[in-house]
């Protein structure tokens, strides 16, 4: 757990970081003696600078178009890649997911690995060694001390104070990164495109609207953890019209009834895991086949949910919506495919 994680419970983040953080997969840049490499897919954005972006600790002042971007958040790499920029450094993967081969970004990921800048904690020396001119950490859980330290290296983009730590909507995160990169028009177009995919899924699946969904994170706390709107992993489901609790909470074995909802989505379980969990298997939402198993944390679906990015969300729409439709249609005979 990074020092900057603040109030987020370490036990909750430690397991699912296999779906949030990355190890290699982006292009390596030269050492400190090399000339700065231009950002991949660079566009003429000089007219957008200088730019000032408010955050929860102050204001990020970016004097000119960034050429060397380091991402210190657990999903910020995807947002930068989606806007045509290849970071020169990124946060390290915690867990077993091979993010270098994640299918939703395969066309944007270069073949070579790049330096990482810490895993549970941000490695300030590693960040500085990469000589960035922009540090992106909207989903980094950095505290004010780390923010000030990073800002001493380069302009640092942190989350705003509008949302709980780790709950910035993907739309806002996309637009924040777009402003920082001088690509705000591209960011707005990207948001419109992804929102259009959600709108199509909603139109094709009217049963989603207003239905409750319990998003269960397994292997955390008492063994199950109910995610609320304060966790970005629920944004995929609420974007489809489902409702979730306001606040995430640990679920004891005695209170598994909290997972009873119109639909249950289980993150971290494949079929064998679910069958071995006798108490979970006894819930009505399971016996009535209204449950979607998202697979283990090393799988693509669980990882895509953790990234919650404009790259991974369309992938989830394609992969998960059919299973959700089968679970939400009110027909117990509809077979719900397990996704892992």
DRENDREN-729314 format. One record per residue: x, y negated, z negated of N, C-alpha, C in turn. Coordinates in steps of 0.1 Angstrom, whole numbers, plus 5000, padded with zeros to 4 digits. Layout:
BEGIN
PT  n.east  n.north  n.up  ca.east  ca.north  ca.up  c.east  c.north  c.up
PT  X  Y  Z  X  Y  Z  X  Y  Z
...
***
This chain:
BEGIN
PT  n.east  n.north  n.up  ca.east  ca.north  ca.up  c.east  c.north  c.up
PT  5008  5012  5000  5000  5000  5000  5009  4988  5000
PT  5007  4978  5009  5015  4967  5009  5013  4958  4997
PT  5024  4951  4993  5022  4943  4981  5011  4932  4983
PT  5009  4929  4996  5000  4918  4999  4985  4923  4999
PT  4983  4936  4995  4970  4941  4997  4959  4935  4987
PT  4964  4928  4977  4955  4921  4968  4945  4931  4962
PT  4932  4928  4962  4922  4935  4955  4918  4949  4961
PT  4923  4951  4973  4919  4964  4980  4925  4976  4972
PT  4917  4986  4969  4921  4997  4961  4931  5005  4969
PT  4944  5007  4963  4954  5015  4970  4949  5029  4974
PT  4942  5036  4966  4938  5049  4969  4928  5050  4981
PT  4921  5039  4983  4912  5038  4994  4919  5036  5007
PT  4930  5028  5007  4937  5024  5019  4947  5035  5023
PT  4953  5041  5013  4964  5050  5016  4960  5061  5025
PT  4949  5068  5023  4945  5079  5032  4941  5074  5046
PT  4932  5064  5047  4928  5060  5061  4938  5051  5068
PT  4950  5048  5062  4960  5041  5070  4965  5049  5082
PT  4962  5062  5081  4965  5070  5093  4957  5065  5105
PT  4946  5058  5102  4938  5053  5113  4939  5038  5115
PT  4948  5032  5107  4950  5018  5108  4963  5013  5112
PT  4974  5020  5107  4987  5015  5110  4994  5022  5121
PT  5004  5016  5127  5010  5022  5139  5025  5025  5136
PT  5030  5035  5143  5045  5036  5144  5048  5033  5158
PT  5059  5036  5164  5064  5031  5177  5054  5031  5188
PT  5058  5027  5200  5049  5027  5211  5049  5014  5219
PT  5056  5004  5215  5056  4991  5222  5071  4988  5226
PT  5072  4980  5236  5085  4979  5242  5096  4973  5232
PT  5107  4979  5231  5118  4973  5223  5124  4961  5230
PT  5128  4952  5222  5135  4940  5227  5150  4940  5223
PT  5157  4932  5229  5171  4931  5225  5173  4926  5211
PT  5186  4927  5206  5189  4923  5193  5190  4908  5192
PT  5194  4903  5181  5194  4888  5179  5203  4881  5188
PT  5212  4888  5195  5221  4881  5204  5215  4879  5218
PT  5204  4886  5221  5198  4885  5234  5189  4873  5236
PT  5187  4869  5248  5178  4858  5251  5163  4863  5248
PT  5155  4855  5243  5141  4859  5240  5134  4864  5253
PT  5128  4876  5251  5120  4881  5263  5107  4875  5264
PT  5103  4872  5276  5089  4866  5278  5079  4876  5274
PT  5067  4871  5269  5057  4880  5266  5051  4887  5278
PT  5048  4900  5276  5043  4908  5287  5030  4902  5292
PT  5029  4901  5306  5016  4896  5311  5014  4881  5308
PT  5025  4874  5306  5025  4860  5302  5017  4851  5312
PT  5008  4843  5307  5001  4834  5316  5005  4820  5313
PT  5001  4810  5321  5005  4796  5319  4995  4791  5308
PT  5000  4791  5296  4992  4786  5285  4998  4774  5278
PT  5007  4768  5285  5015  4757  5278  5005  4745  5275
PT  4994  4744  5282  4985  4733  5280  4977  4734  5267
PT  4977  4747  5261  4970  4749  5249  4977  4746  5236
PT  4990  4741  5238  4998  4739  5226  5002  4724  5226
PT  5005  4719  5213  5005  4727  5201  4991  4730  5196
PT  4990  4740  5187  4977  4744  5182  4978  4746  5167
PT  4967  4742  5160  4966  4744  5145  4954  4753  5142
PT  4957  4763  5134  4947  4773  5131  4946  4774  5116
PT  4935  4771  5110  4933  4772  5095  4933  4787  5091
PT  4938  4790  5079  4937  4803  5073  4935  4801  5058
PT  4934  4812  5051  4930  4812  5037  4941  4805  5028
PT  4953  4804  5033  4964  4798  5026  4969  4785  5031
PT  4963  4780  5042  4968  4768  5047  4965  4766  5062
PT  4974  4762  5070  4973  4760  5084  4985  4765  5091
PT  4982  4773  5102  4992  4778  5110  4995  4768  5122
PT  5006  4763  5122  5010  4753  5133  5019  4760  5143
PT  5014  4761  5155  5021  4768  5166  5025  4757  5176
PT  5038  4753  5177  5041  4742  5186  5041  4745  5201
PT  5044  4757  5205  5044  4761  5219  5041  4775  5221
PT  5038  4779  5234  5034  4793  5236  5044  4803  5231
PT  5039  4812  5223  5048  4822  5217  5054  4831  5228
PT  5067  4835  5226  5074  4844  5235  5078  4857  5228
PT  5079  4856  5215  5083  4868  5207  5073  4870  5195
PT  5064  4879  5196  5053  4881  5187  5056  4893  5179
PT  5055  4892  5165  5056  4903  5156  5042  4905  5150
PT  5037  4917  5149  5024  4919  5143  5027  4926  5129
PT  5022  4921  5119  5024  4927  5105  5011  4932  5099
PT  5000  4931  5107  4988  4937  5103  4986  4951  5107
PT  4977  4958  5101  4975  4973  5104  4968  4975  5117
PT  4962  4965  5123  4956  4968  5136  4958  4956  5146
PT  4966  4946  5142  4968  4934  5150  4975  4937  5163
PT  4982  4949  5164  4989  4952  5176  4979  4953  5188
PT  4968  4959  5185  4958  4961  5196  4952  4948  5201
PT  4950  4939  5192  4945  4926  5196  4954  4918  5205
PT  4967  4919  5201  4977  4912  5209  4979  4919  5223
PT  4979  4932  5223  4980  4940  5236  4968  4937  5244
PT  4956  4936  5239  4944  4934  5246  4944  4921  5254
PT  4952  4911  5249  4954  4898  5255  4966  4897  5264
PT  4972  4908  5267  4983  4909  5277  4997  4906  5271
PT  4999  4907  5258  5012  4904  5252  5017  4916  5245
PT  5029  4920  5247  5035  4931  5241  5043  4926  5229
PT  5040  4930  5217  5047  4926  5205  5062  4931  5205
PT  5071  4923  5199  5085  4928  5198  5087  4935  5185
PT  5077  4936  5176  5078  4943  5163  5064  4946  5158
PT  5062  4956  5150  5049  4960  5146  5049  4967  5132
PT  5038  4968  5125  5037  4975  5113  5038  4990  5115
PT  5044  4997  5106  5047  5011  5108  5034  5019  5104
PT  5033  5030  5111  5022  5039  5109  5023  5046  5095
PT  5013  5047  5087  5013  5055  5075  5003  5067  5077
PT  5008  5078  5078  5000  5090  5080  5004  5098  5092
PT  4995  5106  5097  4999  5116  5107  4994  5112  5121
PT  4989  5100  5124  4984  5097  5137  4995  5092  5146
PT  4996  5098  5158  5006  5093  5168  5000  5082  5176
PT  5001  5070  5171  4995  5058  5177  5002  5055  5191
PT  5014  5060  5193  5020  5057  5206  5013  5063  5217
PT  5004  5073  5215  4997  5079  5226  4982  5076  5224
PT  4978  5066  5217  4963  5064  5215  4957  5061  5229
PT  4946  5068  5232  4941  5068  5245  4935  5055  5250
PT  4930  5047  5240  4923  5035  5244  4933  5024  5248
PT  4946  5026  5245  4956  5016  5249  4967  5021  5258
PT  4965  5033  5263  4975  5040  5271  4980  5032  5283
PT  4972  5024  5289  4976  5017  5301  4984  5004  5297
PT  4983  5000  5284  4990  4988  5280  5003  4991  5272
PT  5005  5004  5268  5016  5007  5259  5028  5011  5267
PT  5039  5004  5266  5052  5007  5272  5057  5021  5267
PT  5067  5026  5274  5072  5039  5271  5081  5039  5259
PT  5088  5028  5257  5099  5027  5247  5093  5023  5233
PT  5099  5028  5222  5095  5023  5209  5101  5010  5206
PT  5095  5003  5197  5100  4990  5193  5103  4991  5178
PT  5110  4982  5172  5113  4982  5158  5100  4981  5150
PT  5100  4987  5138  5089  4985  5129  5093  4976  5118
PT  5083  4970  5112  5086  4959  5102  5080  4963  5088
PT  5081  4975  5084  5076  4979  5071  5063  4988  5073
PT  5060  4995  5063  5048  5003  5063  5039  4999  5051
PT  5041  5005  5040  5033  5001  5028  5035  4987  5024
PT  5047  4982  5026  5051  4968  5024  5057  4962  5036
PT  5055  4949  5038  5061  4942  5050  5076  4941  5047
PT  5084  4944  5056  5099  4943  5055  5103  4929  5060
PT  5104  4920  5052  5107  4906  5056  5120  4905  5064
PT  5130  4912  5059  5143  4911  5066  5141  4917  5081
PT  5134  4927  5082  5132  4933  5095  5124  4923  5104
PT  5114  4916  5099  5107  4906  5106  5116  4895  5111
PT  5124  4890  5102  5133  4879  5105  5144  4883  5115
PT  5148  4896  5115  5158  4900  5124  5153  4900  5139
PT  5140  4901  5140  5135  4901  5154  5133  4887  5160
PT  5136  4877  5152  5135  4863  5156  5122  4859  5163
PT  5111  4862  5156  5098  4859  5162  5095  4844  5163
PT  5087  4840  5172  5081  4827  5172  5067  4826  5168
PT  5061  4838  5165  5047  4840  5160  5046  4853  5153
PT  5040  4853  5141  5038  4865  5133  5023  4866  5131
PT  5017  4877  5135  5003  4879  5135  4999  4889  5124
PT  4991  4885  5114  4988  4894  5103  4974  4892  5098
PT  4964  4891  5107  4950  4889  5103  4945  4901  5094
PT  4950  4913  5097  4946  4925  5090  4957  4930  5082
PT  4965  4922  5076  4977  4926  5068  4975  4927  5053
PT  4964  4921  5048  4961  4920  5034  4973  4912  5027
PT  4980  4904  5034  4991  4896  5028  4985  4887  5017
PT  4993  4885  5006  4989  4875  4996  4996  4862  5000
PT  4994  4852  4991  4999  4839  4994  5015  4838  4994
PT  5020  4846  4985  5035  4846  4984  5041  4852  4996
PT  5036  4863  5001  5041  4869  5014  5038  4860  5026
PT  5027  4853  5026  5024  4844  5036  5034  4833  5037
PT  5038  4827  5025  5048  4816  5025  5061  4822  5029
PT  5065  4834  5025  5078  4839  5030  5078  4842  5045
PT  5067  4847  5050  5067  4849  5065  5066  4836  5072
PT  5059  4826  5067  5059  4813  5073  5072  4806  5074
PT  5081  4810  5064  5095  4805  5065  5103  4810  5076
PT  5098  4821  5082  5105  4828  5093  5099  4822  5107
PT  5086  4822  5107  5079  4817  5120  5064  4814  5116
PT  5057  4806  5125  5043  4804  5122  5036  4817  5121
PT  5028  4818  5110  5021  4831  5106  5006  4829  5106
PT  5000  4838  5114  4985  4838  5115  4980  4848  5105
PT  4973  4843  5095  4966  4851  5084  4951  4850  5086
PT  4944  4859  5079  4929  4858  5080  4924  4845  5073
PT  4912  4842  5077  4906  4830  5071  4899  4834  5057
PT  4893  4824  5051  4887  4827  5038  4872  4829  5040
PT  4867  4831  5052  4853  4833  5055  4848  4847  5051
PT  4857  4857  5051  4853  4871  5049  4862  4877  5038
PT  4857  4888  5033  4865  4896  5023  4878  4901  5030
PT  4889  4903  5022  4901  4908  5028  4898  4921  5035
PT  4903  4922  5047  4901  4934  5055  4887  4935  5062
PT  4879  4924  5062  4866  4925  5067  4863  4914  5078
PT  4874  4908  5083  4872  4899  5094  4865  4905  5106
PT  4854  4900  5111  4848  4906  5123  4858  4907  5135
PT  4857  4918  5142  4866  4919  5153  4865  4908  5163
PT  4853  4902  5165  4852  4891  5174  4860  4879  5169
PT  4859  4876  5156  4867  4865  5151  4882  4867  5152
PT  4886  4880  5149  4900  4883  5150  4905  4882  5164
PT  4897  4886  5174  4901  4884  5188  4903  4869  5191
PT  4894  4861  5187  4894  4847  5190  4906  4840  5183
PT  4908  4844  5171  4920  4838  5163  4933  4841  5170
PT  4934  4854  5174  4947  4858  5181  4947  4851  5195
PT  4936  4850  5202  4936  4843  5214  4940  4828  5213
PT  4936  4821  5203  4940  4808  5201  4955  4807  5198
PT  4960  4816  5190  4974  4816  5186  4983  4819  5198
PT  4978  4827  5208  4986  4830  5220  4984  4820  5231
PT  4975  4811  5230  4971  4802  5240  4963  4808  5251
PT  4955  4818  5247  4947  4826  5256  4932  4827  5251
PT  4927  4816  5247  4914  4816  5241  4903  4819  5252
PT  4904  4815  5264  4895  4818  5274  4894  4833  5277
PT  4906  4839  5277  4907  4854  5279  4901  4861  5267
PT  4903  4856  5255  4898  4862  5243  4882  4862  5243
PT  4877  4850  5247  4862  4849  5248  4856  4859  5258
PT  4863  4860  5269  4858  4869  5280  4859  4884  5275
PT  4869  4887  5267  4871  4900  5262  4860  4903  5252
PT  4857  4894  5243  4846  4895  5233  4833  4898  5241
PT  4830  4890  5251  4818  4891  5258  4817  4905  5265
PT  4828  4910  5270  4828  4923  5277  4824  4934  5267
PT  4831  4934  5255  4829  4944  5245  4815  4943  5239
PT  4811  4931  5237  4797  4930  5231  4787  4935  5241
PT  4790  4933  5254  4781  4938  5265  4779  4953  5264
PT  4790  4960  5261  4790  4975  5260  4781  4979  5248
PT  4782  4972  5237  4774  4975  5226  4759  4972  5229
PT  4756  4961  5236  4743  4958  5240  4737  4969  5249
PT  4745  4974  5258  4740  4985  5266  4737  4998  5258
PT  4745  5001  5248  4743  5012  5240  4731  5011  5231
PT  4728  4999  5227  4716  4996  5219  4704  4998  5227
PT  4704  4992  5239  4693  4993  5248  4690  5008  5252
PT  4700  5016  5253  4698  5030  5256  4694  5039  5244
PT  4696  5033  5232  4693  5041  5220  4686  5032  5210
PT  4673  5030  5213  4665  5021  5204  4663  5027  5190
PT  4666  5040  5188  4665  5046  5174  4675  5040  5165
PT  4686  5034  5170  4696  5029  5161  4692  5017  5153
PT  4683  5009  5159  4680  4996  5153  4673  4998  5140
PT  4680  4992  5129  4674  4992  5116  4676  5005  5109
PT  4681  5016  5115  4684  5028  5108  4696  5027  5099
PT  4695  5033  5087  4706  5032  5077  4716  5043  5081
PT  4729  5040  5079  4739  5049  5081  4749  5049  5069
PT  4752  5060  5063  4763  5061  5053  4776  5065  5060
PT  4786  5057  5058  4799  5060  5064  4808  5064  5053
PT  4811  5077  5053  4818  5084  5042  4833  5085  5045
PT  4841  5080  5036  4855  5082  5037  4859  5093  5028
PT  4864  5104  5033  4867  5116  5024  4882  5115  5019
PT  4884  5122  5008  4898  5123  5003  4902  5111  4995
PT  4893  5103  4991  4896  5090  4984  4888  5090  4971
PT  4894  5085  4960  4887  5084  4948  4882  5097  4943
PT  4869  5099  4941  4864  5111  4936  4862  5122  4947
PT  4867  5118  4959  4866  5127  4970  4858  5122  4982
PT  4849  5112  4978  4841  5106  4989  4840  5091  4985
PT  4840  5083  4996  4840  5068  4994  4830  5062  5004
PT  4820  5055  4999  4810  5050  5008  4814  5036  5013
PT  4816  5034  5026  4820  5022  5031  4809  5012  5033
PT  4811  4999  5029  4801  4989  5031  4805  4979  5042
PT  4798  4968  5042  4801  4958  5052  4814  4950  5049
PT  4820  4953  5038  4833  4947  5034  4845  4955  5040
PT  4842  4965  5048  4853  4973  5054  4851  4973  5069
PT  4861  4970  5077  4860  4968  5091  4855  4981  5098
PT  4857  4992  5092  4853  5005  5098  4837  5006  5100
PT  4830  4998  5093  4815  4998  5095  4811  4989  5106
PT  4820  4981  5111  4815  4971  5121  4811  4978  5134
PT  4817  4990  5137  4813  4997  5149  4798  5001  5148
PT  4794  5006  5136  4780  5011  5134  4770  4999  5133
PT  4774  4989  5126  4765  4977  5126  4763  4970  5139
PT  4774  4971  5147  4773  4966  5161  4763  4973  5169
PT  4760  4986  5166  4750  4994  5173  4736  4992  5167
PT  4735  4984  5156  4722  4982  5150  4719  4989  5137
PT  4728  4998  5133  4727  5005  5120  4729  4995  5109
PT  4724  4998  5097  4726  4990  5085  4735  4998  5075
PT  4743  4991  5068  4752  4997  5058  4751  4989  5045
PT  4755  4995  5034  4755  4987  5021  4764  4975  5022
PT  4762  4966  5014  4770  4954  5014  4784  4957  5009
PT  4786  4966  4999  4798  4968  4992  4803  4982  4993
PT  4815  4985  4995  4821  4998  4995  4821  5003  4980
PT  4820  5016  4978  4820  5021  4965  4824  5036  4964
PT  4831  5039  4953  4835  5053  4951  4822  5061  4948
PT  4822  5074  4953  4810  5082  4951  4815  5095  4943
PT  4810  5096  4931  4814  5107  4923  4806  5120  4928
PT  4811  5131  4924  4805  5144  4928  4790  5144  4923
PT  4787  5138  4912  4774  5138  4907  4765  5128  4914
PT  4770  5119  4922  4762  5109  4929  4763  5110  4944
PT  4765  5122  4949  4766  5123  4964  4753  5120  4970
PT  4742  5118  4962  4730  5113  4968  4731  5100  4974
PT  4741  5092  4971  4744  5079  4977  4747  5080  4991
PT  4750  5092  4996  4753  5094  5010  4741  5098  5018
PT  4730  5099  5011  4717  5102  5018  4713  5089  5026
PT  4711  5090  5039  4707  5079  5047  4701  5085  5060
PT  4696  5076  5068  4690  5081  5081  4701  5089  5089
PT  4713  5085  5088  4724  5092  5095  4736  5091  5085
PT  4744  5101  5085  4757  5102  5078  4768  5104  5087
PT  4778  5095  5087  4791  5096  5095  4802  5099  5085
PT  4809  5110  5087  4819  5115  5078  4833  5113  5084
PT  4841  5104  5079  4854  5101  5084  4864  5109  5076
PT  4872  5118  5083  4882  5126  5076  4879  5141  5076
PT  4867  5145  5080  4862  5159  5080  4860  5164  5094
PT  4865  5176  5097  4861  5183  5108  4851  5194  5103
PT  4847  5203  5112  4836  5212  5109  4840  5221  5097
PT  4852  5226  5097  4857  5235  5087  4857  5228  5073
PT  4862  5215  5073  4862  5208  5061  4848  5206  5055
PT  4838  5203  5064  4825  5200  5060  4818  5213  5054
PT  4821  5224  5061  4815  5237  5057  4821  5241  5043
PT  4833  5237  5040  4839  5241  5027  4835  5232  5016
PT  4828  5221  5019  4823  5212  5008  4809  5215  5005
PT  4807  5224  4995  4794  5229  4992  4784  5218  4988
PT  4789  5208  4980  4779  5198  4975  4775  5189  4987
PT  4784  5185  4996  4781  5177  5007  4771  5185  5016
PT  4774  5198  5018  4766  5206  5027  4752  5208  5022
PT  4749  5205  5010  4736  5207  5004  4727  5194  5006
PT  4733  5183  5010  4725  5171  5012  4715  5172  5023
PT  4704  5166  5022  4693  5167  5032  4699  5161  5045
PT  4706  5151  5045  4711  5145  5057  4721  5154  5065
PT  4726  5164  5058  4735  5174  5064  4726  5186  5069
PT  4718  5191  5060  4710  5203  5063  4700  5200  5075
PT  4696  5187  5076  4687  5184  5087  4694  5179  5099
PT  4707  5181  5100  4715  5179  5111  4715  5164  5116
PT  4716  5155  5106  4716  5141  5109  4730  5135  5105
PT  4740  5144  5106  4754  5141  5102  4763  5142  5114
PT  4772  5132  5115  4782  5131  5126  4796  5133  5119
PT  4803  5143  5122  4817  5145  5117  4827  5138  5127
PT  4834  5128  5122  4843  5120  5130  4857  5127  5131
PT  4859  5137  5124  4872  5144  5125  4882  5139  5115
PT  4894  5146  5115  4904  5143  5106  4911  5130  5109
PT  4919  5125  5099  4925  5112  5101  4936  5112  5111
PT  4941  5123  5116  4951  5123  5126  4945  5124  5140
PT  4931  5124  5141  4924  5124  5153  4922  5111  5160
PT  4919  5111  5173  4917  5098  5180  4905  5090  5175
PT  4894  5097  5173  4881  5090  5169  4883  5083  5155
PT  4888  5090  5146  4890  5084  5133  4900  5072  5134
PT  4910  5074  5142  4920  5063  5144  4914  5051  5151
PT  4906  5054  5161  4900  5043  5168  4890  5035  5159
PT  4884  5042  5150  4875  5035  5140  4883  5026  5131
PT  4895  5031  5127  4903  5023  5118  4909  5011  5125
PT  4912  5012  5138  4917  5000  5145  4907  4989  5147
PT  4894  4994  5150  4883  4984  5151  4886  4972  5160
PT  4892  4975  5172  4897  4965  5180  4890  4964  5193
PT  4892  4953  5201  4885  4953  5214  4890  4963  5224
PT  4900  4970  5221  4905  4982  5229  4898  4995  5224
PT  4898  4997  5211  4893  5009  5205  4878  5010  5205
PT  4871  4999  5203  4857  4999  5202  4850  5005  5214
PT  4853  5001  5226  4847  5007  5238  4850  5022  5239
PT  4861  5026  5235  4864  5040  5234  4854  5047  5225
PT  4852  5041  5213  4842  5047  5204  4828  5048  5209
PT  4824  5037  5217  4811  5037  5223  4810  5050  5232
PT  4820  5052  5239  4819  5064  5248  4819  5077  5241
PT  4828  5078  5230  4830  5091  5224  4819  5094  5213
PT  4815  5084  5206  4807  5086  5194  4792  5084  5196
PT  4788  5075  5205  4774  5072  5206  4765  5084  5209
PT  4769  5093  5218  4761  5105  5221  4758  5113  5208
PT  4768  5114  5199  4766  5122  5187  4757  5114  5178
PT  4758  5101  5177  4749  5093  5168  4735  5094  5173
PT  4734  5094  5187  4720  5095  5192  4713  5108  5189
PT  4721  5119  5189  4715  5132  5185  4712  5132  5170
PT  4720  5125  5162  4717  5125  5148  4705  5116  5144
PT  4703  5106  5152  4693  5096  5148  4680  5098  5155
PT  4678  5108  5163  4666  5109  5171  4654  5115  5164
PT  4656  5119  5151  4645  5125  5144  4642  5139  5147
PT  4649  5145  5156  4646  5159  5160  4657  5168  5155
PT  4653  5176  5145  4663  5185  5138  4669  5195  5148
PT  4663  5198  5159  4668  5208  5169  4679  5202  5178
PT  4680  5189  5177  4691  5182  5185  4704  5186  5179
PT  4713  5192  5187  4726  5196  5182  4735  5184  5182
PT  4741  5181  5170  4750  5170  5169  4764  5175  5170
PT  4771  5171  5181  4785  5176  5183  4795  5170  5172
PT  4803  5179  5167  4814  5174  5158  4825  5168  5167
PT  4831  5157  5162  4841  5150  5170  4855  5154  5166
PT  4856  5164  5157  4869  5168  5153  4868  5181  5145
***
